[in-house]
Amino acid sequence: MHLSVIVKLLLSLLLGMVIGLERMGTQSLFSINRAFSIELIDFKISKRNRKLVRFIKNFLFFNNLIF
């Protein structure tokens, strides 16, 4: 794995932890897991689909904040 990939995964994990700590309870693990899995999906998708992935990530992130 490249260093940038590892850093990106750690940042997404940190984001998930922050979201999780705001909520507390059982959904904190779900938030961490969601942020982590979205980043993993991002790496598997080719560059031309990056805009679509970014849209999906933003949608899931705001969806995560609403619910």
Summary of the structure (lengths in Angstrom):
residues: 67
radius of gyration: 12.3
end to end distance: 33.7
largest distance: 37.9
contacts: 160
relative contact order: 0.12
helix: 88%
strand: 0%
